[in-house]
Structure formats: C-alpha cells, structure tokens
Amino acid sequence: MRQDDGILRIDDAKQLGVLEAVAATGEFTILDTFVRQLRSEVRHPPADPLGPARTLTQEAPLRDFEDSTLWRVSAYERARRDSGGSGFVQLENESVLPTTLLADLRGLERSGSANDVLELVAACLRSKTPALLCVQHEEVVWPITVFPHQMVYHSPRDMALATAQGKATMKVLAVEPPGLRPPGHPKHDRIGAAEQYRPLLPLLWDLALNGPRHALLSEIGGKAAYRLAQTRMGERPHLSGALEPAIERLRRDSVSLRDLAAMPGMSVDRASRLLNALYLASGLIVTRSHPSAREEPRKSLFGLLKRR
C-alpha cells in the first residue's frame, strides 16, 4: 500500500485482506468505510506472472510476454494509442534505447527502411543491443525480443510457425527496449519461460531467405566483393538447389553480387538473400578494394541484368 499524488493505492489482494480483517473488528469506523468503498470501486487486475504487482487503477492494459495469444493489429494499435508505447510490459529504468541503435534507426527512417525487419535485426546485431520488435505477421502482432549477446530470441510463439505469405509481407511496427531479460541473467525477475527462448541463428537465416527484403542490406551494398568466412560462420541450415554451389563459389573465390547472380539457377534476388544471411550469421567477408569488386547490378526494362 502506498500514496501517490495524494491517492491511496493498494498493490495486491493480500493488503486489501488485511484492511478488511482490521475493519471487521469494528474499532475503526473510518477504515471500515474506506474498505467498503474499495470493495465497490476497485476491480482486481489479472496477476502478472513475470513482473511486480501493478496498481489497481492502471489506465491502459499491458500485455505480458507469456501470453501465447497474439494481438490483432487493431487491438495492438488501440493499446499503443492508450498507453503511449507498444502496450507490452517494460523493464524498470530501461525505457529508452541506446544512442547507437537510435542512430541506426534514424538512418533507416531516412532511407525509407524503418519497417524493414531484416535491416532492424541487423542494426540490433551490429550494436549488440537487445530490443523488442513488434512485428506484423498477416493480421496479428508478434512480440520478438532479440538478445544479440546470447544469440537467442524470445517470442510467445515459434517464428518457424509463421506462414510463407506472412514472412514475405511482415514488417516492424515498433522498436522498443526489451521487456524481458535473457536466460541466465543475474536478476531473475522478468526472465520468461525457458521454452519461449529460441536460437537466433535459424531465425536470421529464415528471415533473410524467406522474408520481405529482396535487396542487399545497406551495410554490405554498393561496390563490393564477397567471400565466405567459414571459420566465423555458425551452423547453417541445409541449402537446396543452386544455393549450395553458390556457397562453394564463395568459399573458393571473392565474387561480386553480379557474378554470383549469374551462376546457373541464381538471380539477383537469390544471391542478395544468401549474402544477407551469411552476413547476419557472421559468415561473410566484404571487401571494397578487391579486383573482383563491382557495383550492384540493376534490372533493365526487360528484367535482364545490367552493369552500372
């Protein structure tokens, strides 16, 4: 129980029960009147399974990360409008993103990529900054918390369950400080259920190969040559079709995007996606001064590759 701005607030049902017991003695008339008023006016919110008790007079409902029922976009927008944030619970004293990540986000906004899920995940990885990404997948919002240092992500549902159409059209609605801590954090509060933390690397490959981005990430675009950094790359998924020969080519030589896209079964789209995945997996060496470095190819009116 505490007093904020002259208003007495009750934090949980146990405190209210103590007041009721004292009032039942009949020795405190004013207290008895106060308890009757609480009974008639206060609605008890559902318990937060991860965080501290909330005041009984909270204006906007906050969604916790244990809830596997995803918000519809319309409900999310209402919660965001009412709460002034994403509508998800946040950690205490962590309401602002670090300046390094904010600088990247402003740059993406200027380039028109503020909703690009792959660019935003790449920004988190570069700055080693954990962040909550509210991602629209079809008509619902997935809260995905990325932890670059631990190379895990948290989501109430496995992103592997996302539909092909949903992956191809997903976009980020908001980027906020994380509302959870990673597994093994010394502060045990706000650590989610163990089964909702998943390896980040498979998600990076999935987003790169099947997500909405068709072009190279801005960090590796432009005039460049690429080679596989095999010793730094973690476990990668099985690649079918022309992608395996492309990996072998990158293992042997430094090649440009144009040369990689010209291989049998490849295209600018497939080559760009592969290079993006390797970059996010720390498996790509990018050189700007190599003799094989070339500008990114562009398409003509007839869809054929042209040199810049």
C-alpha positions as CSV (number, residue, x, y, z in Angstrom):
1,M,0.0,0.0,0.0
2,R,1.4,3.4,-0.9
3,Q,0.3,7.0,-1.5
4,D,0.8,8.6,-4.9
5,D,-0.2,12.2,-5.6
6,G,-2.5,12.1,-2.5
7,I,-4.2,9.0,-3.7
8,L,-4.0,5.8,-1.5
9,R,-3.3,2.8,-3.7
10,I,-3.5,-0.9,-2.9
11,D,-0.9,-3.1,-4.6
12,D,-2.4,-6.6,-4.1
13,A,-5.3,-8.6,-2.7
14,K,-3.4,-9.6,0.4
15,Q,-3.1,-6.0,1.5
16,L,-6.8,-5.4,1.0
17,G,-7.5,-8.6,3.0
18,V,-5.5,-7.2,6.0
19,L,-7.5,-4.0,5.8
20,E,-10.7,-6.0,5.7
21,A,-9.7,-8.0,8.8
22,V,-8.9,-4.9,10.8
23,A,-12.1,-3.2,9.7
24,A,-14.1,-6.2,10.8
25,T,-13.2,-5.6,14.5
26,G,-15.4,-2.5,14.4
27,E,-12.9,-0.4,16.2
28,F,-12.1,1.8,13.2
29,T,-15.2,3.3,11.6
30,I,-13.3,5.4,9.0
31,L,-11.3,2.3,7.9
32,D,-14.4,0.3,7.6
33,T,-15.9,2.9,5.3
34,F,-12.8,3.0,3.2
35,V,-12.8,-0.8,2.8
36,R,-16.4,-0.8,1.7
37,Q,-15.5,1.9,-0.9
38,L,-12.6,-0.2,-2.2
39,R,-14.9,-3.3,-2.5
40,S,-17.4,-1.3,-4.6
41,E,-15.0,0.7,-6.8
42,V,-11.8,-1.4,-7.3
43,R,-11.5,-4.1,-9.9
44,H,-8.6,-6.5,-9.4
45,P,-6.5,-6.9,-12.5
46,P,-5.1,-10.4,-13.5
47,A,-1.8,-11.3,-11.9
48,D,1.3,-10.5,-13.9
49,P,3.2,-13.9,-13.9
50,L,6.6,-12.2,-14.5
51,G,6.6,-8.7,-13.0
52,P,5.8,-6.8,-9.8
53,A,2.2,-6.1,-8.7
54,R,0.6,-3.2,-10.6
55,T,-1.7,-0.6,-9.1
56,L,-5.4,-1.4,-9.2
57,T,-6.1,1.8,-11.0
58,Q,-3.9,1.3,-14.1
59,E,-5.5,3.1,-17.0
60,A,-4.2,1.1,-20.1
61,P,-3.9,-2.7,-20.0
62,L,-0.4,-4.0,-20.7
63,R,0.2,-7.3,-22.5
64,D,2.8,-9.7,-20.9
65,F,5.2,-11.9,-22.9
66,E,4.0,-15.2,-21.5
67,D,0.6,-14.8,-23.4
68,S,0.7,-17.0,-26.4
69,T,-2.5,-15.4,-27.8
70,L,-1.2,-12.8,-30.3
71,W,-2.8,-9.4,-30.5
72,R,-4.6,-8.5,-33.6
73,V,-3.2,-5.4,-35.3
74,S,-6.3,-3.3,-34.5
75,A,-6.1,-4.2,-30.8
76,Y,-2.4,-3.5,-30.7
77,E,-2.9,-0.1,-32.3
78,R,-5.6,0.8,-29.7
79,A,-3.3,-0.3,-26.8
80,R,-0.4,1.7,-28.3
81,R,-2.6,4.7,-28.6
82,D,-3.9,4.4,-25.0
83,S,-0.5,3.5,-23.3
84,G,1.8,5.7,-25.4
85,G,4.0,2.7,-26.1
86,S,3.8,-0.8,-27.6
87,G,1.3,-2.0,-25.0
88,F,3.8,-4.5,-23.6
89,V,5.4,-4.6,-20.2
90,Q,8.8,-2.9,-19.9
91,L,11.8,-3.3,-17.6
92,E,12.2,-0.7,-14.9
93,N,14.6,2.1,-15.7
94,E,15.0,0.9,-19.3
95,S,12.5,3.0,-21.2
96,V,15.0,4.4,-23.8
97,L,17.0,2.6,-26.5
98,P,20.8,3.2,-26.5
99,T,22.0,6.1,-28.7
100,T,24.0,3.8,-31.1
101,L,20.8,1.9,-32.0
102,L,18.8,5.0,-32.1
103,A,21.2,6.5,-34.7
104,D,20.8,3.4,-36.9
105,L,17.0,3.6,-36.6
106,R,17.0,7.3,-37.7
107,G,19.2,6.4,-40.6
108,L,16.8,3.6,-41.6
109,E,13.9,6.0,-41.3
110,R,15.5,8.5,-43.6
111,S,16.2,5.8,-46.2
112,G,12.6,4.5,-46.0
113,S,13.5,1.2,-44.3
114,A,12.1,2.0,-40.9
115,N,9.7,-1.1,-41.1
116,D,12.2,-3.5,-42.7
117,V,12.5,-6.4,-40.3
118,L,15.9,-7.6,-41.7
119,E,17.5,-4.2,-41.5
120,L,16.3,-3.7,-37.9
121,V,17.5,-7.0,-36.8
122,A,20.9,-6.3,-38.4
123,A,21.0,-3.0,-36.6
124,C,20.5,-4.8,-33.2
125,L,23.2,-7.3,-34.1
126,R,25.7,-4.5,-35.1
127,S,25.2,-2.6,-31.8
128,K,24.8,-5.8,-29.7
129,T,21.6,-4.2,-28.3
130,P,18.7,-6.3,-27.1
131,A,15.4,-4.9,-28.3
132,L,11.7,-5.7,-28.6
133,L,10.5,-5.8,-32.2
134,C,6.7,-5.6,-32.6
135,V,6.3,-7.4,-36.0
136,Q,3.1,-7.5,-38.0
137,H,2.6,-11.0,-39.4
138,E,-0.6,-11.0,-41.5
139,E,-3.3,-9.7,-39.1
140,V,-1.5,-10.2,-35.8
141,V,1.4,-8.7,-33.9
142,W,4.3,-10.9,-32.8
143,P,6.5,-9.5,-30.0
144,I,10.0,-10.7,-30.8
145,T,12.7,-9.8,-28.3
146,V,16.2,-10.1,-29.8
147,F,19.3,-10.8,-27.5
148,P,22.4,-10.5,-29.7
149,H,25.0,-11.3,-27.0
150,Q,23.3,-14.6,-26.1
151,M,22.2,-15.2,-29.8
152,V,18.7,-16.1,-28.7
153,Y,15.3,-14.5,-29.2
154,H,12.1,-14.6,-27.2
155,S,8.6,-15.0,-28.6
156,P,5.4,-16.5,-27.2
157,R,5.2,-18.5,-30.4
158,D,8.0,-20.0,-32.5
159,M,8.6,-17.9,-35.6
160,A,9.1,-21.2,-37.5
161,L,5.3,-21.5,-37.4
162,A,4.9,-18.3,-39.4
163,T,3.3,-18.8,-42.8
164,A,5.2,-18.2,-46.1
165,Q,2.9,-15.4,-47.0
166,G,3.3,-13.8,-43.6
167,K,7.1,-14.0,-43.8
168,A,7.1,-12.4,-47.2
169,T,5.0,-9.4,-46.0
170,M,6.0,-9.0,-42.4
171,K,7.0,-5.5,-41.2
172,V,8.1,-3.9,-37.9
173,L,5.5,-1.7,-36.3
174,A,7.7,-0.5,-33.3
175,V,11.1,-1.0,-31.8
176,E,11.4,-0.6,-28.0
177,P,13.6,-1.5,-25.1
178,P,13.2,-5.2,-24.1
179,G,10.6,-6.1,-21.5
180,L,12.4,-9.3,-20.6
181,R,15.8,-10.4,-19.5
182,P,17.8,-13.1,-21.3
183,P,18.3,-16.6,-19.8
184,G,20.9,-16.8,-17.1
185,H,20.7,-13.1,-16.2
186,P,21.8,-12.4,-12.6
187,K,18.5,-10.6,-11.9
188,H,15.9,-13.4,-12.0
189,D,12.8,-11.1,-12.3
190,R,11.4,-10.7,-15.8
191,I,13.0,-13.8,-17.2
192,G,10.4,-15.6,-19.4
193,A,9.6,-19.2,-19.7
194,A,12.6,-21.3,-20.9
195,E,10.6,-22.8,-23.8
196,Q,9.9,-19.4,-25.3
197,Y,13.6,-18.6,-25.8
198,R,14.9,-20.0,-29.1
199,P,18.2,-19.9,-31.0
200,L,18.6,-16.7,-33.0
201,L,20.7,-18.1,-35.9
202,P,17.9,-20.2,-37.6
203,L,15.6,-17.1,-37.4
204,L,18.2,-15.0,-39.1
205,W,18.5,-17.5,-42.0
206,D,14.8,-17.8,-42.3
207,L,14.2,-14.0,-42.4
208,A,17.0,-13.5,-44.9
209,L,16.0,-16.3,-47.3
210,N,12.2,-16.0,-46.9
211,G,11.4,-12.5,-45.6
212,P,10.3,-9.5,-47.5
213,R,13.7,-8.0,-48.3
214,H,14.9,-8.7,-51.8
215,A,18.0,-6.4,-52.0
216,L,21.3,-6.4,-50.1
217,L,21.4,-4.9,-46.7
218,S,22.6,-1.4,-46.7
219,E,25.7,-2.3,-44.7
220,I,27.0,-4.6,-47.4
221,G,25.6,-3.0,-50.6
222,G,27.4,-0.8,-53.1
223,K,30.7,-1.7,-54.8
224,A,32.0,-4.8,-53.2
225,A,33.3,-8.4,-53.5
226,Y,32.2,-11.2,-51.1
227,R,33.9,-14.3,-49.7
228,L,32.8,-16.9,-47.2
229,A,34.3,-16.5,-43.7
230,Q,33.9,-20.2,-42.9
231,T,35.8,-20.1,-39.6
232,R,33.4,-17.5,-38.2
233,M,30.1,-18.9,-39.5
234,G,27.9,-20.9,-37.1
235,E,25.8,-23.8,-38.0
236,R,23.8,-23.1,-41.2
237,P,20.6,-24.8,-42.5
238,H,20.6,-27.2,-45.3
239,L,20.5,-25.3,-48.6
240,S,18.9,-26.8,-51.7
241,G,19.2,-26.1,-55.4
242,A,21.7,-23.5,-56.6
243,L,22.5,-22.1,-53.2
244,E,25.0,-24.9,-52.3
245,P,27.1,-24.3,-55.5
246,A,26.9,-20.6,-54.7
247,I,28.3,-21.3,-51.2
248,E,31.1,-23.3,-52.7
249,R,31.9,-20.5,-55.1
250,L,32.1,-18.1,-52.2
251,R,34.4,-20.5,-50.3
252,R,36.9,-20.6,-53.2
253,D,36.8,-17.0,-54.6
254,S,35.9,-13.4,-53.9
255,V,33.0,-12.6,-56.1
256,S,30.7,-9.7,-56.8
257,L,26.9,-9.9,-56.5
258,R,26.6,-9.7,-60.3
259,D,28.9,-12.7,-60.7
260,L,27.1,-14.7,-58.0
261,A,23.7,-13.8,-59.5
262,A,24.9,-15.0,-63.0
263,M,25.5,-18.6,-61.8
264,P,23.1,-21.3,-63.0
265,G,19.8,-21.2,-61.0
266,M,20.7,-18.0,-59.3
267,S,19.3,-14.4,-59.6
268,V,20.0,-11.0,-58.0
269,D,17.2,-11.8,-55.5
270,R,18.5,-15.2,-54.5
271,A,22.2,-14.0,-54.4
272,S,21.2,-11.0,-52.3
273,R,19.3,-13.1,-49.9
274,L,22.1,-15.6,-49.5
275,L,24.7,-12.8,-48.9
276,N,22.4,-11.2,-46.3
277,A,22.0,-14.5,-44.5
278,L,25.8,-15.1,-44.4
279,Y,26.4,-11.5,-43.2
280,L,23.9,-11.8,-40.3
281,A,25.5,-15.2,-39.4
282,S,28.9,-13.6,-39.3
283,G,30.0,-15.7,-42.2
284,L,30.8,-13.1,-44.8
285,I,33.9,-11.1,-45.7
286,V,33.1,-7.9,-47.5
287,T,35.9,-6.1,-49.4
288,R,35.6,-2.8,-51.3
289,S,39.0,-2.7,-52.9
290,H,39.3,-6.3,-54.3
291,P,39.8,-6.6,-58.1
292,S,36.5,-8.5,-58.2
293,A,34.5,-5.8,-56.6
294,R,31.7,-4.5,-58.7
295,E,28.7,-2.2,-58.2
296,E,25.4,-3.9,-57.5
297,P,23.6,-5.0,-60.7
298,R,20.3,-3.4,-61.7
299,K,17.5,-4.6,-63.9
300,S,16.6,-3.3,-67.3
301,L,13.1,-2.7,-68.5
302,F,13.1,-6.3,-69.8
303,G,14.3,-7.8,-66.4
304,L,17.9,-8.5,-67.7
305,L,20.9,-7.7,-65.6
306,K,22.8,-4.6,-66.5
307,R,26.1,-3.2,-65.3
308,R,26.2,0.1,-63.5
